[in-house]
């Protein structure tokens, strides 16, 4: 479950992040920049049926300041019409009447004449002269009326389209002023709606700027000249239809393309939100009825239009016949006069060139399309990328993941560019590309962090295993092996005490050089730890003296050759009996009553941290006192407890004989009946202790004393194993022997007397067959087997054991405390009953005798 979350959550997070980013303008801006890049990479030709007559700076210099007389435009139209131009599209607005200074003067003369009384003069000759003068003024006025001449030229040509401008915006439900007939006659006659699709209307308009009525009526048609740049100010698409009132109107480029193809504007068909039909051609649009033409600079840098100067055409410097059969667009390109827009290929393209590009794309049917199913395709690609990020990427190695992501990223972006440049199809795949990039970063980062965490955990686990093995070797006296394991553990604070203790063990063995090596290694972590500098100096003076004869040794060497016997309280130390996990056991004598005692010493200040030392000492004496109240024939009696110069000790009953360890070896086993009797005695002793709220915690053959001659059997070390609640000293010494510890004790759970019964079961198993029920090559393996595996079949070691004994042993070794004998008394009774049943009428035969 943890790996599932680690693998999927980063990818899912990136899918959501990219989905949110895709809804913002930022990603749309990236898509548009990719589109612009593709537009500059293509090699699309313009239509040779399109030409441009530019009102440029040369024309302004030759003809004069703008605005020109309408008669100038009439003259150009006349020349183009006479030359056989297919159609002329004017991008200059003629929305207001224009009259020259002469017309104004004539108007004032006419008004002055009308204000006289000459028309009623008595003299007939005067009246005749007045009439002739008035007619002359009217005739001259007609000659000077440029709008009238332009209207006449438009009417005569019959192929000129004039622009109108529709004010875009929602009318908000208010009634719009109807457009005149010369505008409505070009409205789309056929508008189709999707039967079951959403209502997608062209962009709405709420107002209109039209040419003069006289000019509009004379023109062949009126088309809107609205340009709709994207949010970033770049013009990429032009509307082919706009909505005014309840009718849809075509743009100038579409009207002129229809004229060029001899298509009546009323035959144009609109399929809202999808396309416009131009004869047999289908012009694909977006939902707003915009189409995406290819733009050409027309500045000599790329294949562009034929662009001629207005003045050259008007003066005849360029023959008008070059425009025969062509669409001619007339408009301003001079700086300050033209209205420029930003396109994918130009930072300032005049309106006349924009419309010319649009008409060229329509005629050549060469434009970018947005497939009808593009949303499904885009989501499909996004979904496939998401599956890669979620399912495949987490399972790839670093190099394969990088290669796979790079290939897919190049494939997605490359496909988008290829479709735009070569096929004219725009699929917006940037969300998929972004998901690839962000998903790869997120998944590989989380994977890297997880692997680092796993590596750290593995290192920590290895370090802990080495530390535990080192402590185990140290407790077994294999100091060289312990040091080898300790050196593989990082020099953290928790390792200083075990290393210091190991150095002391080497020093006790008079291996001063090895003790120095341990302390030098320790000083790399903390050179001033405890008395390390002084101890190193003292050891340096001892190196070379070799190993000295040793009579006995406490933690600080209580007994040395030639020294007087030390005292602990009222007890005089006579000799060393052995070493335990936390100290040395001496034989001593009570100087007051002459009683021989066994004295167990423990230097608690070295085994526990200073902050818990006071509590540990209090618990030590409390446990000694509690154990001292135990009085049972099979329990070693505790007489006294004290502390001498930081060395805590317990004086207890001295028991002759030896522990049971020698009787756990194959070939030296005790008779079965004896073992059952001994185990019953120990079980009853434990029952007595448990009834007095004392748990031993370290039952094993080494803690059971046996005197063969008298048959005396006693449990030793009560009150020692519980001086630390954590079951472990500061030096890392485990309180309790792992081979004999119950699963709950190894697991650090709260234990009761049933843990002692389990340990007694292990002891009984070993006494019966000479082997332990669980054996492992390492401490970790041993602890795992105790917690999880069944014990080795005792019959594999001693096939002569009766089934009743086998069942009894198996019950004592049950993993769960509730499956064992619940008290020492219950176990003792079961042992005695088993012995009585087996040896009621026969002589006991042990394993060695049977063998």
N, C-alpha and C positions, 0 to 999 in steps of 0.2 A: 504493500500500500504506500509505503514511504517513497519507494522508487517511482511508483506510478505518479504520485503527486509531483515529485521532483522533475520528472520528464515532461509532464503535460502542462503544469501550471505556467512555466515561463512562456511556452508557445501560445497557450490560451490567452495569457495577458497581452502578448503582442498582437494577436488577432483582434482583440477588443480595442487596443490602442490604435491600430491601423484603421480599423473600421470607424473609429471616432475621427481620426485625422482625415479620412477620405471624405467626411462630411464637411470639412472646412475648405476655405478658399486656398489654403496653402498648397494642398496636393493638386487642386485644380490648376494652380499657377504652374506647378512642375509639369503637368500634362501639357499645358499650353506652350511652355518653353520647348518641350520635346517636339510638339507639332511644328513650331517655328523652325527648329533645327531641320526637320524633315523637309519643310518647304524650301529651304535653301540648298538642299542636297539634290533635289530632283532636276530633271532636264525636260521640261514640258514646253512645247512650242505654242505660240499664239496663233490665232486664226488669221490667215492672210486676207480675210474678208473684213477686217477691222482696221480703221485708220483714225488718227487723231490730228485735229487742227488745233494748235495751241495758241492761246492768247498769251504770248510770252513777252519778255522784256524788249525783244527786237520789234515786236508788233506795236508795243506802246510807244517806242521811240519813233517808229515810222508813221503811225496813224495819229498819235496824240494821247493826251491824258484820258484816263478812264473816268467816267463812263463815256463810251462812244455814242454817236448818233445811231438810232435804230436803223437808219438808212444804210449804215455800214454793214450791219448784220444782214439786212435785206439783200445787199449786193452779193455777200458771200453765199447766201442761200441760193440766190439766183444762179451763180456760177456753178455751184455743186449740183444743183438740179439739172442745169443745162448739160453738164458733163455726164449725167446718168448715174449719179450716186443712188444706191439702193434705198438708203434712208439716212437721215441726219438726226443725231441726238444732241440737243443743246443742253448743256449743264449750267448755262447762265440764266438766272431768274429774271423774268420780265413781269414782276408783280405790280409795278407802279407805272403810270403814264409818264412819258418822257417827251419834253418839248424843248427846242433850242431857244436862244435869245431872240432870233428873228420871229419866231412864232408868237412870242410874248408881245413883241412890238406890234405885230399885225393885229393881235387881239385888242390891244389898246386903241389902235386906229379904228378898228371896226366899232368898238364901243363909242368912240368919239363921233363917228359918222352917224351912228344910230341916235345919238343924242342931239343932233341938229334938226332944223326944220326944213332942210333943203329938199326933202322928199315932197314937201307941200309948197315949194316956191312957186310964185306966180309965173315966173319965166319958164317956159317949157324947155328951153335949151339947158337951163340950170338943172332942172329935174332930170333930164336925160344924162347930163354929165355925172350927176349924183349916182344914178343907177349903174352907169358904166364903172364908176370908181368903186362902188360896193362890190360888184361882181369881180373886179380885179383883185380886191383884197381877199375875197373868198378863194379865188383861184390860187393866189400865191400862198395862202394858208394851207390849202390842200397839198401844194407842192412841198411845203416845209414840214408836214406832219409825218415824222419818222415812224410812229406806231402804225399809222395807216399804211405806210409803204411796207413795213415789216409784215403786217397782216396780209397784205396783197401778195407778198413774196411767199409767205407760208401757204396761202391758199393755192397759189399757182403751182408751187412745188408739190404739195400733197403728200409729202413723205417725211415731214419734220416733226419730231417729238419734242415737246417742251416739258420741263420739270415742274413738279409741285412738291411742297413739303408738308408732310403730315406731322402734327405735334403729337408725339407718343405719350401715352398715359391713359389711365382708366378714367372714362368720363364720369364715373360715379353715379350713374343713373340719370344724369341730366340729359335733356333733349339736345341733339346736335343740329347745327345749321345744315340743311341739305346742301349737297354739292351741286353745282350747275351741270347741265346736260353734257357739256363738252368733257367733263371729268367722269361722269357716271357711265358714259357710253363704252368706256374701256374696262369697266368692272368685270370681274369673273362671272361668267354666266353659269358655270357648273361648279358647285362645291359639294364634295362628298364627305360624309361622316362615317366613322367606324360604327357598325351596327351595335356591337356590344363593347366597344372600347370607351375610354374616357373622352370627354369633350375637350379637344385641343384646338383652340382658335389662334389665328395669327395675332401678332402684337397689336393691341388696341390703340386707336388714336382719338384725341379729344378736340382736335382743331386742325385747320388746313390753311396753307398759304398757297394761293393759286395764281397763275399768270393772268394778265388782263383778259377780260372776257373776249374782247375782239381778237386777241391773239390765240386764246384757247380754242375759240370756235374755228379759227382758220387753220390751226395745227392739225396734223394727222392723228395725234393722240397726246395724252398727258399721263405721265408716269411719275410715281414718287421717287425722290432722290435721297431718301433717308439712309443714313449709315448707322450701324449699331455696333460700336466697338465693345469688346469684352471688358470685364471689370478692371483689367490691368491697362486699359486704354488702347489695346491693339485690335485692329479690325481684321477678323479672320473670316467672318461670315456676313453675307448680305441677305436681307429679307427679300423673298420673292413676292410676298403678299403681306398687306397690312389691313387691319380691320377698322373701318370707319362706319359708324352707325351700325347697320345690319348687313353691310356689304363688304366684300373683300376686293382690294385693288392691287393691280400688278405694279412692279417696279419698272423703271425706265429700261434697265438692261434686258429684262424679260420681254417687254414690248418690242424693243428694237430687234432682239433675236427672232421673235415671231415674225416681224416684218421682213427680216432678211430671208426667212424660210417660207415667205408667202402664206403665213398662217394668220387667219383672222383672230384678233384678240379674244373675240367671243368664243372661239373654239378651244381656248386654254381651259384645262380642267385642273381643279385643285382637290387633292385628297388631304384633308386637314391633318396636320401633325406628321405627314409622311412624305408627300411628293407633289410635284406639279408636272402635268403632262404637256410637253411641247411637241405637238405633232405626234410622231411615233416614239419620241424619246421620253423617258421618265427621269425627271430631275429629283433626286432624293434630297430631302430636307430634314432638319431637326424638328422638334415639337413646336418650335416657334416659327416654322415655315422659312427658316434661313438655310441657305446652301453655302458650301465652302469652296470658292473658286481658287484656282492657282493664280498667284500674282507674279507679274514680270515687271522689272524696273523700267524698262523702256528707256534706259539711259546709256545704252551701248555696252554696259557691263554684262548683259545677258541678252539672249534672244528676246526682243521686245517688239513693240508696235512701230508702225510707220508714223512718226510724229513730225508734223510740218508746222511752220510758222504761219499764223493767221495772215500777216501782212504779205508774205510771199504768195500765198494762194490768192489773196484779194487782188494783188497787183499783177498777177499773171506770171510772176517769176517762176512759179511752179505750175505746170499745166494741170488744169482741173480734171483732165481726162484720166489721170492716175487714180481717181476715186470712182471710176465707173464700176457699178455693181457692188460697191462696198458700203459697209456701215461706217459713217463718218461721225465721230464724236467731237464736238466743239466745246472748249472750256478753257478756263484760265489755268496757267501754270506759273505765271510770273510771281515772284516772292511778294508778299504783301497783298496780293490780289486773289490768289488761289486759296481755297480752303483745303489744307493738307491733313491727312490722317496717317497714323502709324500702322503699317502692315507687317506681316512676317518677314518681308524682304526689303522693306524701306522704312526709314524713320520719318519720312515726310513725303507721302504720295498724294499728288493733287486728285481731287474728286473725279475729274474727267478721266484720269488713268484708271482709277478704281472701277468706274462703271465700264470702261472699255475692257478691262480684265474680266469682269463678270460676264459681259456679253460674249467675249472670246471663249470662256469656259463653257457657256451654254451652247454655243455653236459647235464646239468640238466635243461636247459631252465629256469634258475632261475636268473633273472636280472631285473633291474628297467626299466620300459617303460615310454615313454612320449606319451600319447594318441594322435592320429592324430588330434582329435578335441579339444585338450587341450586348445588352445588359445581361442576358443569360450567359453569353460567351465570357464576359468579364467576370461574372460571379463563378463560372465554372473554373476558369484559370485561378481565381483567388482561392477557391475551395481546394483545388489540387495542390496549390502551394501550401495552404494551411495543413493539409494532410501530410505533406512532406515535413513541414516544421514540427508537427505534433507527434507523428508516428515514426518517421524514418530518421530524421536528423539526430534525435537523442541516442540512436543506436549505432551511429557511425563514429569512427575514430576521428581525431582532430583533422588529419590530412584529408581523409575521404570526405568529411563534412565540408571542409573548405573548398575542395575541388567540386563537389556536387552543388554547393550553393553558388559558386562562381559560374559554373556551366548553366545552371537554371537562370541565374540573374542575367547572364548574357543572352540566353535564349529568349527570355521574356522581353527585355528591352530591344534586342535585335529584331524579334518578330514584330514589335510595335513599329519600329522604324521602317522595316522592310515593307510592311503593309501600307504604311503612309506613302513611302517614296515610290514603290514599284506598283502597288495595286490601288492606291488612292482610297484605302479603307482605314478609318480611324477607330481603333479599339483602345480604350483607356485602361492600360494594364499597369499603370504606375502603382496602384495599391498592392498588387501582387508582388511587384519588384521591391517595394518598401517592406512588405511583410517578410520577404526573403532575407533582406539585409538585417532588419531589426530582430526577426526571429532567430537568425543565425547567431547574432551577437548575444541575445538573451539566453538561448539554449546552451551555446558553448560556454558562456560565462558561468551559468549555473552548474553545468557539468564539470567545469574546471574547479569551481569552488567545492563541489561535492567530492570530487576526486582528491582535492587537497585535504578536505575534512576527513575523508576515509583514510588517507595516508597518515594524517596526524593521529587518528584513532588507532590505526594499525601500529604506528610507532609507539603510542602510549601503551597499547596492549602488550607489545613486545617488551617495552621497558618494564612494565609491571610484572610480566612473566619472568624476565631476567632478575628482577629484584626479589621476587618470591623464591626463585631457584637459589639465588645467592643466600638468602636467609635460611633456606632449607639446608644447603651445604654447610653453612656456618654452624647451624644447630647440630649437624652430624660430625662436626670437627674437620670437615674437608675445606680448610680455609683457602687454599690456593684456588680451588674451583669457585668458591664464593667470591673471591676478589675478581676472578675472570668475568663472572656474571655482573658484578657491581660496576665494572668498567664499561659495560655495554649500556648502562643506564645514564641518562643525562644528569649532570651534576646539579640537581635541584635541591632545595632546602631539605626536603624529606629524606634525601640520601646521605646527608652529613652525619646523622647519628648512626645509621648502620655501618658506614665506613669507619667512623671513630671506634665503634665497638669491635669491628673486625681488627683494627690496628691493636686494640687492647688484647684481643685473643692471640694475635701473633706475638705480642710482647710477653704474654703469660707463658707462651711456649718457648720463650727466649729466642725467637726468630726476629731479631731486632732489625735486620735489613729489610725484611718484608713488611714489618710494622712501619718503617720509615717510608717505604714505597706507597703504602696505603695512605699515610698522612700527607705525603706530598701530593698525591692525587686529590685528596680531600681539600688541601689548601688552594687548589686551582678554583674551587667553588667559593671558599671563604678562608682566607689565609689566617684570620684571627679567630677562628672557631674554637671556643673553649680554651684549652691550654695547648693547642697544637704547636705554636712556636716554641714554647718551653719544652714540650715533650720531644719535638724533633731535635732540639739541641741536646737533650739528655740521651736520646737514642743514638745520636751521632757519636757520642763518647763511648757508647757500649758496642757499636758495630766493630766486629773483628774479634771480640772476646769469645764468640761461639756460644753454644748452648750450655748453660750451667745446670748442675744437678739440682733437682727440685723435689723437696719432700711433699709439698702441697701448696696450693695457691688459692686465695680468694680472688674476688674481682680485682683487688689491688695487691694480691700476694700476701696472704696472712702468714704463711709458713715458708721460710726460706732456710737453706742450709746454714747452720751455725747460729741461727737467731733463736732468741728465747721464744717460748711458746706464748702466743698472744692470748688475750682474754676477751670474751664478749659478755659483758655484764658479769655475772657470778660464775660463768662457765669458762673453764680452761680448755683451749683447743689442743687436742692430742694428735690427731691425724686427719688427713683428708679421706673421706669415704667415696666420693664421686662428685660429678658435676651434673647439674640439672639445666633446664632451659634458661633459668634466670639467675643462677648462682651456683655456689659450691656447697656440698654437704660434708660436714666434719663430724668426727666423733669427739665428744667433749665430756667433761665431768663437772657435775655440780659441786662447787667448792664447799658448799654448806653441808650437804647431806651425803656427798660422795657418790651420788647416783650417776651412772653412765647414761648419757643422752646422745641422740643424734641432733645436730644443729644445721639447719638449712639457712643459708645467708642469701640476701638479695640487696644489691645496691640500687635502691629505687630511684635515686637522683639521676642515674644514668639510663634508666629504662623508661622514664616518663618525663614529659615536658614540665618545666618549672611551674607553669600556671595550674597544672593539675596535680602537682606533687603532693600538696597538703591533703587534697581529697583522697589520693591514692593511699597515702600513709594511714589516714583515718580508716579507710576501708580495709587496709591490710590488718590492722590491729583488731578491727571489729570482726573480720572473718576469722582471725586466729582465735578470738574470744569465743565466737560461735562454735567453731570446730572443737575448741577446748572443752566445751560442755558435753561433747559426745563421749559416751562411755559404753563401749561395746567390745566384746572379746575379739572381734575380727576387724577392729579399727585401731590404727596406731594412735595412742593417746598424746595429745599436745599438752605440755607442761607450762610453757612460758613463751612470751614473745617480747621483743625489745628492739632497741636501736642503739648502735654504738658507732659514733663518728661516721654518720650517714650510711652505715651498713645495718639494714634491718635483718633480724634473725628470728627463727622459731626453734625452740627447744622441744624435742618430742621423744617419745619412747624409743629406746634403742632396741631394735629387733635383730637377733642373730639370724643367721641363715642368708638367704639370697632372694632376689626377685624371681619371677616366673619366666624370665626371658630364656634361660637355658632349656626350659621344658617346652619351648615353642619350635624347636629344631627337629626335623625328621631324624629318627633314630634315638631321640632322647625324650620321647613323649611319655607322659604319665598314663597309668591304666585308666580305662574309660570310667570305671566306677569311681575312682579317685577324683577324676576331673569333674564328674557330675556332683560329687559331694562337695568339692571345693567351690564350684560355681554356685551351689545352693547356699553355702555359708556366706559368700560374698554378696549374693543377691539379698539375703536377709540383712546383712550389714548395711547395704545401700537402702533397704526399706527403712531401717532404723534412722539413718541419716536424713532421708527424704521426709520422714515424719517430723523431723526436727528442723525442717526448712533449710537443709544444707544439701547442695548439689555438688558433686565432686568435679565434674567437667573434664577429667583427664584419666578415666579408667583405662588401664592398659597393663600388660604383663610387668612392665617396669615399675609400676606403682603398687604391686601386690607382693608382699614379702612372705616367704615360705621357709619354714624350718622343717626339713624332712624328718629329723629324728623325733621331734615332739609332735609333728603334724600341725604346728602353730601357723595360722594363716591370718594376715592382717593387711588392710588397705591403708596405704600411706598417702600423704600429700593432701588431705582434706584442708580446705581453707586457702589453698595457694592459687588455684586456677581462676578464682573470681575476683582478683584484686583490680581488674580493669573491666569495666562494663563493655568496652569495645572488643574484648577478647584478644587484644593485641597491644604490645608495649610500644614505646616511642621508637625503639631500635628496630621495630618491625617483627619482633618475635611473636609468633602465633601461640596463644595460650591454649594448649591442647595439641595432641598429636594427630595430624590429618588422617592417618590410616584408621584411627579408632573413632573419629568424630562422626556424629550422625549427620544426615543430609541437612537437617534444619540448623544444626550448629555451623556447618560449613556455609550455609546460606545467610548467616547472620541473623536468623530469626530468633525469637524468644524461645528458650528451651526450659524443660522441666526434668524431673527425675527419669523420664523415659529415654532421654539422651544418654544417661549413665547406663541404662539397661542395654541400649544399642551397643555402647562401647564394650560392655561385658559380653555381649553376643559375639563381637569381633574377637575378643580375647579367648572365649570358649572355642570358636572356630579354629583359631590358631593353635590352641592346645590340643585339639582333636586331630588335626591333620598336618600341622607343621607349616602351614601356609596362611597368608592373609586372604580374605575374601575378595579384596580389590587390590590390584597391582597396576602400576603405570610407569611408563618411561620418564615421565616428568610430573611435577607437582600438579600442573594444570590437567593433565590426562587423568591422574589419580582422583582429583576432586570431581572431575566430570563423571567418572565411572561411579563413584560413591553416590552422586546425586541422581544418576539416570539409569545405570545398568544394574541388572540383577547380579548377586554375588556368584562367584565361580562355584560350580557344583562340587560340594565337599566330597562327594563320592568319587570324584575323579582323583582325589588325593588319598582317600581312605575308604575303599569300597566295602570294608567290613563293618562300617557304622550301621547300627539298626535304623530302620525308618523312623521310629519314634524320636530318636536323637536328631535325625536330619530335620524332621518337621519342627522340633523345638528350636533348633538353631535358626532355621529360616524365619520363624516367627519373630525371633529377637532382632533379626536384621531387616525387618520390613521398612520400606521407605517412609511410610506415613506413621507418625507416632501412635495414632489411634488403632493401627493394625498390629502393634506389638503387645507384649504383656504390659499391663497398665500400672503395675507396681512391682517392687522387688519381692514382696511377699508372694504375689501371684507367680512370679518366675521361680522363686525358691520352692514353692509347693510343687510346681510342674516338674522341676528338676528331681526333687526327691521322689515323686510318684513314678517318674520315668526310671529312676535308678532301682526303685523297689520292684517295679514290674520286670525289669531286665535281669535282676540278680536276686530274685527271691529264693531260688533253690540251687543256684549254680555259683561256682567260684568265678570272680571277675577276671576277665582276660583283657589286657590292654592291647593297644595297636602293636607295640613292639613285641609283646609275647606272641600275639597271633601271627605276626610276621615270622 
